[in-house]
Amino acid sequence: MKFIPENSYIHIEPIMEEEANGNFQWAKQSGDLTAAKVITSNSFNAGDTLIVISTMIQEFEFRKNKFKVCPVSAVIGNIKEDQ
């Protein structure tokens, strides 16, 4: 099952610190921001790593499939690897 968000939302999966293999760490803890991987979006590429306001992430379930989304306005920035 694939979820296609409307233009002002993105389908994401938050990145847990242990899954990031130590590549992503905050200088000091912040309960407001988290890293997330883009699953589906009209604004970003699938697989992009974004920093989003964690309190804006919403989760819903449809036919036993769970989806996490957040509004594009919750995106603080996009992390890109140096080439």
C-alpha positions, 0 to 999 in steps of 0.5 A: 500500500502506498500513501500519496500526501497532498502538496502541503504534507510529506510522508516520513519515517523518523530516524532513530539515533541507533539507526543513524549509526552515530552519524546524526547527533545533536550538540545538546538534546532538543525535544522539538527537532528530529531527523526524518527520512522522506518516504513520499513527497511532492516537495522533496526526493524520497530518501532525503534526510530532513530536520523537522519539528517533532511535535508536528509529526502525525501518525495514522493507521489505515487497514493496519498500515501505519503512516507518519506525516508532517506538514511541509511547514514543519521542515527546518532543513534538508541534510545533503552530503558533500560531494 
